[in-house]
Amino acid sequence: MPAVRILCLSGPNLQLLGKREPEIYGKETLPEIHARLAARGAELGVEVDARQTNHEGTLVDWIGEAGFPGEGKVRADGILLNAGAYTHTSLALYDALRSVNLPTIEVHLSNPEARESFRHVSRIAPACVGKVCGFGAESYLLALQGLVARLRTITG
């Protein structure tokens, strides 16, 4: 049986973590977060494929490939998604998540509801099974743990 695979997708500007507004997003870089995710995934017995792009269409492509692995190079049993600013604008990401029907956790380093009013609405939330936010880089790790627990509940 193939290993459980988690696809972790990070959207626009997250390549700037560690430099961009560290008082909001922290000092840890995205590669450091990805390394921690891989290590925690190994402890949990899952593979983590972590990626970042600034392009909405690339995120949509990766989500589509994850849900239909025979048609692409990406396979996943669940998704962690920090869509960045696309969280608040992207119906395309919402549609992609609904289309693949993979359990998805929305992830944010900060708490969007405690910030500017335009960040209070998530277009992707209705397509997600959960949301982890406000814990800095730990949000990714908490989301991974929650998603793995959910997948184990689903698959027995």
DSSP file (Angstrom, degrees, kcal/mol; ACC not computed):
  #  RESIDUE AA STRUCTURE BP1 BP2  ACC     N-H-->O    O-->H-N    N-H-->O    O-->H-N    TCO  KAPPA ALPHA  PHI   PSI    X-CA   Y-CA   Z-CA
    1    1 A M              0   0    0      0, 0.0     3,-0.1     0, 0.0     0, 0.0   0.000 360.0 360.0 360.0 132.4    0.0    0.0    0.0
    2    2 A P        -     0   0    0      0, 0.0     3,-0.1     0, 0.0     0, 0.0  -0.276 360.0 -97.2 -65.8 152.4    1.4    3.4   -0.9
    3    3 A A        -     0   0    0      1,-0.1     2,-0.3    43,-0.0    43,-0.1  -0.278  42.8 -97.0 -64.1 151.9    2.4    5.8    1.8
    4    4 A V  E     -a   46   0A   0     41,-0.5    43,-3.0    -3,-0.1     2,-0.5  -0.576  44.7-156.4 -69.0 130.9    0.0    8.5    2.9
    5    5 A R  E     -a   47   0A   0     -2,-0.3    72,-3.4    41,-0.2    73,-1.0  -0.948  10.2-163.3-118.1 132.5    1.0   11.7    1.1
    6    6 A I  E     -ab  48  78A   0     41,-2.9    43,-2.9    -2,-0.5     2,-0.6  -0.957   9.8-149.9-112.3 127.5    0.1   15.2    2.2
    7    7 A L  E     -ab  49  79A   0     71,-2.5    73,-2.7    -2,-0.5     2,-0.6  -0.881  10.4-164.5 -97.1 119.3    0.5   18.0   -0.3
    8    8 A C  E     -ab  50  80A   0     41,-2.6    43,-2.9    -2,-0.6     2,-0.5  -0.921   9.1-173.0-107.5 114.6    1.4   21.3    1.4
    9    9 A L  E     -ab  51  81A   0     71,-3.1    73,-2.9    -2,-0.6     2,-0.4  -0.916   7.5-171.9-113.5 132.0    0.8   24.3   -0.8
   10   10 A S  E     -ab  52  82A   0     41,-1.9    43,-2.0    -2,-0.5    73,-0.2  -0.973  12.9-154.4-122.3 137.5    1.8   27.9    0.0
   11   11 A G    >   -     0   0    0     71,-2.7     3,-1.5    -2,-0.4     4,-0.2   0.174  42.2 -11.1 -96.9-150.6    0.7   30.8   -2.1
   12   12 A P  T 3  S+     0   0    0      0, 0.0    73,-0.3     0, 0.0    -1,-0.2  -0.095 119.7   0.3 -61.3 139.4    1.9   34.3   -3.0
   13   13 A N  T >  S+     0   0    0      1,-0.1     3,-1.7    -3,-0.1     7,-0.1   0.331  90.8 114.3  73.2  -3.0    4.7   36.1   -1.1
   14   14 A L  G X   +     0   0    0     -3,-1.5     3,-1.4     1,-0.3    16,-0.3   0.682  63.4  72.0 -73.6 -13.7    5.3   33.2    1.3
   15   15 A Q  G 3  S+     0   0    0      1,-0.2    -1,-0.3    -4,-0.2    15,-0.1   0.646  91.3  63.0 -67.6 -12.8    8.8   32.7   -0.2
   16   16 A L  G X> S+     0   0    0     -3,-1.7     4,-2.5    13,-0.1     3,-2.3   0.370  72.5 133.5 -93.2   3.3    9.5   36.0    1.7
   17   17 A L  T <4  +     0   0    0     -3,-1.4    13,-0.4     1,-0.3    10,-0.1  -0.240  67.0  33.1 -56.0 143.2    8.9   34.5    5.1
   18   18 A G  T 34 S+     0   0    0      8,-0.8    -1,-0.3     2,-0.4    11,-0.1   0.026 127.0  43.9  95.7 -25.7   11.7   35.4    7.5
   19   19 A K  T <4 S+     0   0    0     -3,-2.3     2,-0.5     9,-0.1    -2,-0.2   0.691  94.2  81.0-114.0 -38.2   12.1   38.8    5.8
   20   20 A R  S  < S-     0   0    0     -4,-2.5    -2,-0.4     1,-0.2     5,-0.4  -0.634 118.0 -36.2 -81.9 118.7    8.5   40.0    5.2
   21   21 A E    >>  -     0   0    0     -2,-0.5     4,-2.7     1,-0.1     3,-2.2   0.844  66.5-173.9  37.3  63.1    6.9   41.6    8.3
   22   22 A P  H 3> S+     0   0    0      0, 0.0     4,-1.7     0, 0.0    -1,-0.1   0.750  78.5  67.2 -60.5 -22.4    8.5   39.3   10.8
   23   23 A E  H 34 S+     0   0    0      2,-0.2    -2,-0.1     1,-0.1     4,-0.1   0.752 115.9  27.4 -68.0 -22.2    6.4   40.9   13.6
   24   24 A I  H <4 S+     0   0    0     -3,-2.2    -1,-0.1     2,-0.1   112,-0.1   0.818 136.1  26.9-100.0 -47.5    3.3   39.4   11.9
   25   25 A Y  H  < S-     0   0    0     -4,-2.7     3,-0.2    -5,-0.4    -2,-0.2   0.511 103.3-123.5-102.1  -7.2    4.7   36.3   10.1
   26   26 A G     <  -     0   0    0     -4,-1.7    -8,-0.8    -5,-0.4    -1,-0.2  -0.217  25.3 -82.9  90.2 177.1    7.7   35.4   12.2
   27   27 A K  S    S+     0   0    0    -10,-0.1     2,-0.2    -4,-0.1    -1,-0.2   0.503  88.8 107.8-101.2  -8.1   11.4   34.9   11.5
   28   28 A E        -     0   0    0     -3,-0.2     2,-0.1    -6,-0.1    -9,-0.1  -0.515  65.3-131.8 -75.3 138.6   11.3   31.4   10.2
   29   29 A T     >  -     0   0    0     -2,-0.2     4,-2.1   -11,-0.1   -11,-0.2  -0.436  19.9-112.7 -84.5 162.6   11.7   30.9    6.5
   30   30 A L  H  > S+     0   0    0    -13,-0.4     4,-3.0   -16,-0.3     5,-0.2   0.912 117.9  54.1 -63.9 -42.1    9.5   28.8    4.3
   31   31 A P  H  > S+     0   0    0      0, 0.0     4,-2.2     0, 0.0    -1,-0.2   0.890 108.6  50.6 -58.4 -36.0   12.3   26.2    3.6
   32   32 A E  H  > S+     0   0    0      2,-0.2     4,-2.1     1,-0.2    -2,-0.2   0.909 111.2  47.7 -66.4 -40.8   12.7   25.9    7.4
   33   33 A I  H  X S+     0   0    0     -4,-2.1     4,-2.5     2,-0.2    -1,-0.2   0.925 111.0  51.5 -63.7 -43.8    9.0   25.3    7.8
   34   34 A H  H  X S+     0   0    0     -4,-3.0     4,-2.5     1,-0.2    -2,-0.2   0.895 108.7  51.1 -60.8 -40.3    9.0   22.8    5.0
   35   35 A A  H  X S+     0   0    0     -4,-2.2     4,-2.2     1,-0.2    -1,-0.2   0.909 110.7  48.5 -63.8 -41.5   11.9   20.9    6.7
   36   36 A R  H  X S+     0   0    0     -4,-2.1     4,-2.6     2,-0.2     5,-0.2   0.890 110.8  51.5 -65.0 -38.6   10.0   20.8   10.0
   37   37 A L  H  X S+     0   0    0     -4,-2.5     4,-3.0     2,-0.2    -2,-0.2   0.921 109.4  49.5 -63.2 -44.0    7.0   19.5    8.2
   38   38 A A  H  X S+     0   0    0     -4,-2.5     4,-2.3     2,-0.2    -2,-0.2   0.919 112.8  47.4 -61.5 -43.4    9.0   16.8    6.5
   39   39 A A  H  X S+     0   0    0     -4,-2.2     4,-1.9     2,-0.2    -2,-0.2   0.924 114.7  45.2 -65.0 -44.4   10.5   15.7    9.9
   40   40 A R  H  X S+     0   0    0     -4,-2.6     4,-1.9     1,-0.2    -2,-0.2   0.894 110.9  54.6 -66.6 -38.8    7.1   15.8   11.6
   41   41 A G  H  X>S+     0   0    0     -4,-3.0     5,-3.0     1,-0.2     4,-0.7   0.918 106.6  51.0 -58.6 -43.9    5.5   13.9    8.7
   42   42 A A  H ><5S+     0   0    0     -4,-2.3     3,-0.7     1,-0.2    -1,-0.2   0.900 108.4  51.8 -61.1 -40.6    8.2   11.2    9.1
   43   43 A E  H 3<5S+     0   0    0     -4,-1.9    -1,-0.2     1,-0.2    -2,-0.2   0.862 113.0  45.4 -62.0 -34.9    7.3   10.9   12.8
   44   44 A L  H 3<5S-     0   0    0     -4,-1.9    -1,-0.2     2,-0.2    -2,-0.2   0.505 118.3-113.0 -87.0  -5.1    3.7   10.5   11.9
   45   45 A G  T <<5S+     0   0    0     -3,-0.7   -41,-0.5    -4,-0.7     2,-0.3   0.796  77.8 113.7  79.1  29.5    4.5    8.0    9.1
   46   46 A V  E   < -a    4   0A   0     -5,-3.0     2,-0.4    -6,-0.1    -1,-0.3  -0.921  63.9-121.7-129.1 156.4    3.4   10.2    6.2
   47   47 A E  E     -a    5   0A   0    -43,-3.0   -41,-2.9    -2,-0.3     2,-0.5  -0.782  22.3-155.3 -92.1 140.6    5.2   11.9    3.3
   48   48 A V  E     -a    6   0A   0     -2,-0.4     2,-0.7   -43,-0.2   -41,-0.2  -0.977   6.9-167.2-119.8 121.4    4.9   15.6    2.9
   49   49 A D  E     -a    7   0A   0    -43,-2.9   -41,-2.6    -2,-0.5     2,-0.4  -0.910  16.8-169.2-105.2 103.5    5.3   17.2   -0.5
   50   50 A A  E     +a    8   0A   0     -2,-0.7     2,-0.3   -43,-0.2   -41,-0.2  -0.829  11.7 165.6-105.3 131.4    5.7   21.0    0.2
   51   51 A R  E     -a    9   0A   0    -43,-2.9   -41,-1.9    -2,-0.4     2,-0.3  -0.945  18.1-159.5-140.6 157.3    5.6   23.6   -2.5
   52   52 A Q  E     +a   10   0A   0     -2,-0.3     2,-0.3   -43,-0.2   -41,-0.2  -0.999  14.4 164.6-139.4 142.4    5.2   27.3   -3.0
   53   53 A T        -     0   0    0    -43,-2.0   -39,-0.2    -2,-0.3    -2,-0.0  -0.987  35.0-146.2-150.0 154.0    4.2   29.5   -5.9
   54   54 A N  S    S+     0   0    0     -2,-0.3     2,-0.6   -42,-0.1   -43,-0.1   0.384  78.4  92.5 -93.2   1.5    3.1   33.0   -6.5
   55   55 A H     >  -     0   0    0      1,-0.1     4,-1.7   -44,-0.1     3,-0.4  -0.867  62.0-155.5-110.9 120.8    0.8   31.9   -9.3
   56   56 A E  H  > S+     0   0    0     -2,-0.6     4,-2.3     1,-0.2     5,-0.2   0.890  95.9  54.9 -57.1 -44.1   -2.9   31.1   -8.7
   57   57 A G  H  > S+     0   0    0      1,-0.2     4,-2.5     2,-0.2    -1,-0.2   0.847 104.6  53.7 -62.6 -34.3   -3.1   28.9  -11.8
   58   58 A T  H  > S+     0   0    0     -3,-0.4     4,-2.7     2,-0.2    -1,-0.2   0.914 108.2  49.9 -66.3 -42.1   -0.1   26.8  -10.6
   59   59 A L  H  X S+     0   0    0     -4,-1.7     4,-2.3     2,-0.2    -2,-0.2   0.929 111.3  49.3 -59.4 -44.8   -1.9   26.2   -7.3
   60   60 A V  H  X S+     0   0    0     -4,-2.3     4,-2.4     1,-0.2    -2,-0.2   0.910 111.1  50.3 -60.8 -43.4   -5.1   25.1   -9.2
   61   61 A D  H  X S+     0   0    0     -4,-2.5     4,-2.6     2,-0.2     5,-0.2   0.937 110.7  48.2 -60.9 -47.4   -3.0   22.8  -11.4
   62   62 A W  H  X S+     0   0    0     -4,-2.7     4,-2.0     1,-0.2    -2,-0.2   0.895 112.0  49.6 -63.1 -39.7   -1.3   21.1   -8.4
   63   63 A I  H  X S+     0   0    0     -4,-2.3     4,-1.7    -5,-0.2    -1,-0.2   0.934 111.7  48.9 -63.7 -45.6   -4.6   20.7   -6.6
   64   64 A G  H  X S+     0   0    0     -4,-2.4     4,-1.3     1,-0.2    -2,-0.2   0.905 111.7  48.4 -61.1 -43.2   -6.2   19.1   -9.7
   65   65 A E  H  < S+     0   0    0     -4,-2.6     7,-0.3     1,-0.2    -1,-0.2   0.871 108.1  56.1 -64.8 -36.5   -3.3   16.7  -10.2
   66   66 A A  H  < S+     0   0    0     -4,-2.0    10,-1.3     1,-0.2    -1,-0.2   0.873 110.1  44.4 -64.0 -37.2   -3.4   15.7   -6.5
   67   67 A G  H  < S+     0   0    0     -4,-1.7    -1,-0.2     1,-0.3    -2,-0.2   0.727 124.0  33.8 -80.8 -22.0   -7.1   14.7   -6.8
   68   68 A F    ><  +     0   0    0     -4,-1.3     3,-2.3    -5,-0.2     4,-0.3  -0.613  69.6 172.7-132.1  71.8   -6.6   12.8  -10.1
   69   69 A P  G >  S+     0   0    0      0, 0.0     3,-1.1     0, 0.0    -1,-0.1   0.722  72.9  66.4 -62.0 -24.4   -3.1   11.3   -9.9
   70   70 A G  G 3  S+     0   0    0      1,-0.2    -5,-0.1    -3,-0.1     5,-0.1   0.723 104.7  47.2 -65.8 -18.6   -3.5    9.3  -13.1
   71   71 A E  G <  S+     0   0    0     -3,-2.3     2,-0.3    -6,-0.2    -1,-0.2   0.422 121.0  20.4-101.8  -1.1   -3.7   12.6  -15.0
   72   72 A G  S <  S-     0   0    0     -3,-1.1   -10,-0.0    -4,-0.3     0, 0.0  -0.860  77.0-102.1-154.2-174.1   -0.7   14.3  -13.3
   73   73 A K  S    S+     0   0    0     -2,-0.3     2,-0.4    -3,-0.0   -11,-0.0   0.556  92.2  80.9 -96.2 -11.1    2.5   13.9  -11.4
   74   74 A V        +     0   0    0     -6,-0.1     2,-0.4   -12,-0.1    -6,-0.2  -0.821  52.8 179.6-102.0 133.7    1.2   14.9   -8.0
   75   75 A R        +     0   0    0     -2,-0.4     2,-0.3    -8,-0.1    -9,-0.2  -0.999   8.9 166.2-130.0 137.7   -0.7   12.5   -5.7
   76   76 A A        -     0   0    0    -10,-1.3   -70,-0.2    -2,-0.4     3,-0.1  -0.997  36.9-157.4-149.1 152.9   -2.1   13.3   -2.3
   77   77 A D  S    S-     0   0    0    -72,-3.4     2,-0.3    -2,-0.3   -71,-0.2   0.573  88.7  -0.4 -98.4 -16.7   -4.4   11.9    0.3
   78   78 A G  E     -b    6   0A   0    -73,-1.0   -71,-2.5    24,-0.2     2,-0.4  -0.974  68.4-130.1-165.1 165.5   -5.0   15.4    1.8
   79   79 A I  E     -bc   7 104A   0     24,-2.5    26,-2.4    -2,-0.3     2,-0.5  -0.973   4.4-159.8-130.8 137.4   -3.9   19.0    1.4
   80   80 A L  E     -bc   8 105A   0    -73,-2.7   -71,-3.1    -2,-0.4     2,-0.5  -0.976  26.5-169.5-105.0 127.7   -2.6   21.7    3.7
   81   81 A L  E     +bc   9 106A   0     24,-2.8    26,-2.6    -2,-0.5     2,-0.7  -0.939  27.3 174.8-132.2 113.9   -3.2   25.1    2.0
   82   82 A N  E     +b   10   0A   0    -73,-2.9   -71,-2.7    -2,-0.5     3,-0.1  -0.884  13.0 177.3-105.6  94.4   -1.9   28.5    2.9
   83   83 A A    >   -     0   0    0     -2,-0.7     3,-1.8     1,-0.3     4,-0.2   0.409  19.7-157.9 -81.6   2.8   -3.3   30.4   -0.1
   84   84 A G  G >  S-     0   0    0     23,-0.3     3,-1.8     1,-0.3     4,-0.3  -0.268  71.2  -8.3  54.8-138.4   -2.0   33.7    1.2
   85   85 A A  G >  S+     0   0    0    -73,-0.3     3,-1.4     1,-0.3     4,-0.3   0.741 128.2  72.4 -63.6 -23.4   -4.0   36.6   -0.3
   86   86 A Y  G X> S+     0   0    0     -3,-1.8     4,-2.7     1,-0.3     3,-1.1   0.735  79.9  77.4 -64.3 -19.3   -5.8   34.2   -2.7
   87   87 A T  G <4 S+     0   0    0     -3,-1.8    36,-3.3     1,-0.2    37,-0.8   0.872  99.6  40.4 -52.1 -38.2   -7.7   33.0    0.4
   88   88 A H  G <4 S+     0   0    0     -3,-1.4    -1,-0.2    -4,-0.3    -2,-0.2   0.471 128.6  25.8 -94.7  -4.2   -9.8   36.1    0.2
   89   89 A T  T <4 S+     0   0    0     -3,-1.1     2,-1.0    -4,-0.3    -2,-0.2   0.606  87.0 103.0-131.8 -19.7  -10.3   36.3   -3.6
   90   90 A S     X  +     0   0    0     -4,-2.7     4,-1.3     1,-0.2    -1,-0.1  -0.631  20.2 162.6 -96.4 102.4  -10.0   33.0   -5.4
   91   91 A L  H  > S+     0   0    0     -2,-1.0     4,-2.9     2,-0.2    -1,-0.2   0.755  82.6  65.0 -73.1 -26.2  -13.1   31.2   -6.5
   92   92 A A  H  > S+     0   0    0      2,-0.2     4,-2.3     1,-0.2    -1,-0.2   0.909 102.8  45.6 -63.7 -42.1  -10.7   29.2   -8.8
   93   93 A L  H  > S+     0   0    0      2,-0.2     4,-2.7     1,-0.2     5,-0.2   0.913 112.2  51.8 -67.1 -41.5   -9.1   27.7   -5.7
   94   94 A Y  H  X S+     0   0    0     -4,-1.3     4,-2.5     1,-0.2    -2,-0.2   0.952 112.0  46.2 -56.3 -50.5  -12.4   27.0   -4.1
   95   95 A D  H  X S+     0   0    0     -4,-2.9     4,-2.2     1,-0.2    -2,-0.2   0.893 111.5  52.0 -61.1 -40.9  -13.6   25.2   -7.3
   96   96 A A  H  X S+     0   0    0     -4,-2.3     4,-1.8     2,-0.2    -1,-0.2   0.931 110.9  47.3 -62.2 -45.7  -10.4   23.2   -7.5
   97   97 A L  H  X>S+     0   0    0     -4,-2.7     4,-1.6     1,-0.2     5,-0.5   0.914 113.1  48.3 -62.9 -42.9  -10.7   22.0   -3.9
   98   98 A R  H  <5S+     0   0    0     -4,-2.5    -1,-0.2    -5,-0.2    -2,-0.2   0.866 109.3  55.2 -63.8 -35.4  -14.4   21.1   -4.4
   99   99 A S  H  <5S+     0   0    0     -4,-2.2    -1,-0.2    -5,-0.2    -2,-0.2   0.866 111.9  40.2 -67.7 -37.5  -13.5   19.3   -7.6
  100  100 A V  H  <5S-     0   0    0     -4,-1.8    -1,-0.2    -5,-0.1    -2,-0.2   0.733  88.7-150.9 -88.0 -21.9  -10.9   17.0   -6.1
  101  101 A N  T  <5 +     0   0    0     -4,-1.6    -3,-0.1     1,-0.2    -4,-0.1   0.864  40.0 149.0  55.5  40.3  -12.8   16.3   -2.8
  102  102 A L      < -     0   0    0     -5,-0.5    -1,-0.2     1,-0.0   -24,-0.2  -0.856  59.5 -98.9 -99.8 140.2   -9.6   15.8   -0.8
  103  103 A P        -     0   0    0      0, 0.0   -24,-2.5     0, 0.0     2,-0.4  -0.400  50.8-171.2 -58.9 126.9   -9.6   16.7    2.9
  104  104 A T  E     -c   79   0A   0     23,-0.2    25,-2.6   -26,-0.2    26,-1.1  -0.969  18.5-155.6-128.5 137.4   -8.0   20.1    3.1
  105  105 A I  E     -cd  80 130A   0    -26,-2.4   -24,-2.8    -2,-0.4     2,-0.4  -0.958  17.8-136.7-110.9 125.3   -6.9   22.2    6.0
  106  106 A E  E     -cd  81 131A   0     24,-2.6    26,-2.7    -2,-0.5     2,-0.4  -0.674  27.4-164.3 -77.4 131.7   -6.7   26.0    5.5
  107  107 A V  E     + d   0 132A   0    -26,-2.6   -23,-0.3    -2,-0.4     2,-0.3  -0.952  16.2 170.3-125.5 138.4   -3.5   27.3    7.1
  108  108 A H  E     - d   0 133A   0     24,-2.0    26,-0.6    -2,-0.4    27,-0.6  -0.993  29.7-146.9-143.9 142.3   -2.4   30.8    8.1
  109  109 A L  S    S+     0   0    0     -2,-0.3    27,-2.6    24,-0.2     2,-0.1   0.912  91.2  35.8 -70.8 -44.4    0.5   32.0   10.1
  110  110 A S  S    S-     0   0    0     25,-0.2    24,-1.0    24,-0.2    25,-0.2  -0.422  98.7 -98.1 -98.5 178.6   -1.4   35.0   11.5
  111  111 A N    >   -     0   0    0     22,-0.2     3,-1.9    23,-0.2     4,-0.2  -0.867  29.9-162.7-100.1 103.3   -5.1   35.1   12.5
  112  112 A P  G >  S+     0   0    0      0, 0.0     3,-1.6     0, 0.0     7,-0.2   0.831  87.5  59.4 -56.6 -34.3   -6.8   36.7    9.5
  113  113 A E  G 3  S+     0   0    0      1,-0.3     7,-0.1     7,-0.1    -2,-0.0   0.679 102.8  53.5 -70.3 -16.4   -9.9   37.6   11.5
  114  114 A A  G <  S+     0   0    0     -3,-1.9    -1,-0.3     5,-0.1     2,-0.1   0.309 107.7  61.6 -97.0   7.5   -7.8   39.7   13.9
  115  115 A R  S <  S-     0   0    0     -3,-1.6     5,-0.1     1,-0.3     0, 0.0  -0.170 103.6 -22.5-114.2-154.0   -6.4   41.7   11.0
  116  116 A E    >   -     0   0    0      1,-0.1     3,-1.9    -2,-0.1    -1,-0.3  -0.172  64.0-114.9 -57.6 149.1   -7.7   44.1    8.3
  117  117 A S  G >  S+     0   0    0      1,-0.3     3,-1.7     2,-0.2     4,-0.3   0.805 112.5  64.3 -60.1 -31.5  -11.4   43.6    7.5
  118  118 A F  G 3  S+     0   0    0      1,-0.3     3,-0.4     2,-0.1    -1,-0.3   0.711  99.0  56.5 -66.7 -16.4  -10.7   42.4    3.9
  119  119 A R  G <  S+     0   0    0     -3,-1.9    -1,-0.3    -7,-0.2    -2,-0.2   0.468  84.9  83.6 -89.4  -1.8   -8.9   39.4    5.4
  120  120 A H  S <  S+     0   0    0     -3,-1.7     2,-0.5    -4,-0.2    -1,-0.2   0.688  79.7  69.2 -77.7 -17.8  -12.0   38.3    7.4
  121  121 A V        -     0   0    0     -3,-0.4     2,-0.6    -4,-0.3    -1,-0.1  -0.897  64.6-162.5-108.2 125.7  -13.7   36.4    4.5
  122  122 A S        -     0   0    0     -2,-0.5   -34,-0.2     1,-0.1   -35,-0.1  -0.924   8.8-168.3-105.5 120.8  -12.2   33.2    3.2
  123  123 A R  S    S+     0   0    0    -36,-3.3   -35,-0.2    -2,-0.6    -1,-0.1   0.737  91.0  47.7 -74.4 -23.3  -13.3   32.1   -0.2
  124  124 A I  S >  S+     0   0    0    -37,-0.8     3,-2.2     1,-0.2     4,-0.3   0.684  85.6  88.3 -92.9 -18.1  -11.7   28.7    0.3
  125  125 A A  G >  S+     0   0    0      1,-0.3     3,-2.0   -38,-0.2    -1,-0.2   0.844  81.3  59.2 -52.3 -41.4  -13.0   27.9    3.8
  126  126 A P  G 3  S+     0   0    0      0, 0.0    -1,-0.3     0, 0.0    -2,-0.1   0.700 106.4  50.1 -65.0 -14.2  -16.3   26.2    2.6
  127  127 A A  G <  S+     0   0    0     -3,-2.2     2,-0.3    -4,-0.1   -23,-0.2   0.357 100.7  82.8 -99.6   4.7  -14.2   23.7    0.6
  128  128 A C    <   -     0   0    0     -3,-2.0   -23,-0.2    -4,-0.3     3,-0.1  -0.780  67.5-146.0-110.9 152.2  -12.0   22.9    3.7
  129  129 A V  S    S-     0   0    0    -25,-2.6     2,-0.3    -2,-0.3   -24,-0.2   0.620  81.7  -7.3 -88.0 -13.9  -12.6   20.5    6.6
  130  130 A G  E     -d  105   0A   0    -26,-1.1   -24,-2.6    -5,-0.1     2,-0.3  -0.980  58.0-135.3-168.2 174.7  -10.7   22.7    9.0
  131  131 A K  E     -d  106   0A   0     -2,-0.3     2,-0.4   -26,-0.2   -24,-0.2  -0.994   8.1-170.6-147.0 135.2   -8.6   25.8    9.6
  132  132 A V  E     +d  107   0A   0    -26,-2.7   -24,-2.0    -2,-0.3     2,-0.3  -0.995  26.0 149.9-126.9 125.4   -5.5   26.4   11.7
  133  133 A C  E     +d  108   0A   0     -2,-0.4   -22,-0.2   -26,-0.2   -24,-0.2  -0.984  39.7  41.7-151.0 159.1   -4.3   30.0   12.1
  134  134 A G  S    S+     0   0    0    -24,-1.0   -23,-0.2   -26,-0.6   -24,-0.2   0.461  80.6  97.2  88.9   2.3   -2.6   32.4   14.5
  135  135 A F  S >  S-     0   0    0    -27,-0.6     3,-1.3     1,-0.4   -25,-0.2   0.130  78.3-134.5-109.9  19.9    0.3   30.1   15.7
  136  136 A G  T >  S-     0   0    0    -27,-2.6     3,-1.9     1,-0.3     4,-0.4  -0.335  77.0 -12.3  61.7-143.6    3.0   31.3   13.3
  137  137 A A  T >> S+     0   0    0      1,-0.3     3,-1.1     2,-0.2     4,-0.9   0.786 130.7  71.0 -60.5 -27.2    5.0   28.5   11.8
  138  138 A E  H <> S+     0   0    0     -3,-1.3     4,-3.0     1,-0.2     5,-0.3   0.743  81.2  75.2 -62.1 -21.8    3.4   26.1   14.2
  139  139 A S  H <> S+     0   0    0     -3,-1.9     4,-2.4     1,-0.2    -1,-0.2   0.907  94.5  50.1 -56.4 -41.8    0.1   26.5   12.3
  140  140 A Y  H <> S+     0   0    0     -3,-1.1     4,-2.3    -4,-0.4    -1,-0.2   0.926 112.7  45.9 -62.2 -44.7    1.5   24.3    9.6
  141  141 A L  H  X S+     0   0    0     -4,-0.9     4,-2.3     2,-0.2    -2,-0.2   0.896 113.2  48.8 -68.5 -40.6    2.6   21.6   12.0
  142  142 A L  H  X S+     0   0    0     -4,-3.0     4,-2.3     2,-0.2    -1,-0.2   0.900 111.6  50.4 -63.9 -40.3   -0.7   21.7   13.9
  143  143 A A  H  X S+     0   0    0     -4,-2.4     4,-2.7    -5,-0.3    -2,-0.2   0.901 109.3  51.3 -64.5 -40.8   -2.6   21.5   10.6
  144  144 A L  H  X S+     0   0    0     -4,-2.3     4,-2.7     2,-0.2     5,-0.2   0.943 110.3  48.6 -60.6 -47.9   -0.5   18.5    9.6
  145  145 A Q  H  X S+     0   0    0     -4,-2.3     4,-2.1     1,-0.2    -2,-0.2   0.919 113.6  47.2 -59.5 -44.5   -1.2   16.7   12.8
  146  146 A G  H  X S+     0   0    0     -4,-2.3     4,-2.2     2,-0.2    -1,-0.2   0.896 112.3  48.9 -64.8 -41.0   -5.0   17.4   12.5
  147  147 A L  H  X S+     0   0    0     -4,-2.7     4,-2.8     2,-0.2    -2,-0.2   0.914 110.8  49.8 -66.9 -42.3   -5.1   16.3    8.9
  148  148 A V  H  X S+     0   0    0     -4,-2.7     4,-2.2     1,-0.2    -1,-0.2   0.920 111.0  50.1 -62.6 -42.7   -3.2   13.0    9.6
  149  149 A A  H  X S+     0   0    0     -4,-2.1     4,-1.7    -5,-0.2    -1,-0.2   0.911 111.8  48.4 -61.3 -41.8   -5.6   12.3   12.5
  150  150 A R  H  X S+     0   0    0     -4,-2.2     4,-2.3     1,-0.2    -2,-0.2   0.923 110.3  50.7 -65.0 -44.3   -8.6   12.9   10.2
  151  151 A L  H  X S+     0   0    0     -4,-2.8     4,-2.6     1,-0.2     5,-0.2   0.885 109.6  50.9 -62.1 -37.8   -7.2   10.7    7.4
  152  152 A R  H  X S+     0   0    0     -4,-2.2     4,-1.2     1,-0.2    -1,-0.2   0.843 109.8  50.5 -68.8 -32.6   -6.7    7.9    9.9
  153  153 A T  H  < S+     0   0    0     -4,-1.7    -2,-0.2    -5,-0.2    -1,-0.2   0.899 113.0  46.1 -68.0 -41.1  -10.2    8.2   11.1
  154  154 A I  H  < S+     0   0    0     -4,-2.3    -2,-0.2     1,-0.2    -1,-0.2   0.913 120.5  37.1 -67.6 -44.6  -11.6    8.1    7.6
  155  155 A T  H  <        0   0    0     -4,-2.6    -1,-0.2    -5,-0.2    -2,-0.2   0.568 360.0 360.0 -89.9  -8.8   -9.5    5.1    6.5
  156  156 A G     <        0   0    0     -4,-1.2    -3,-0.2    -5,-0.2    -4,-0.1   0.478 360.0 360.0  80.7 360.0   -9.7    3.3    9.8
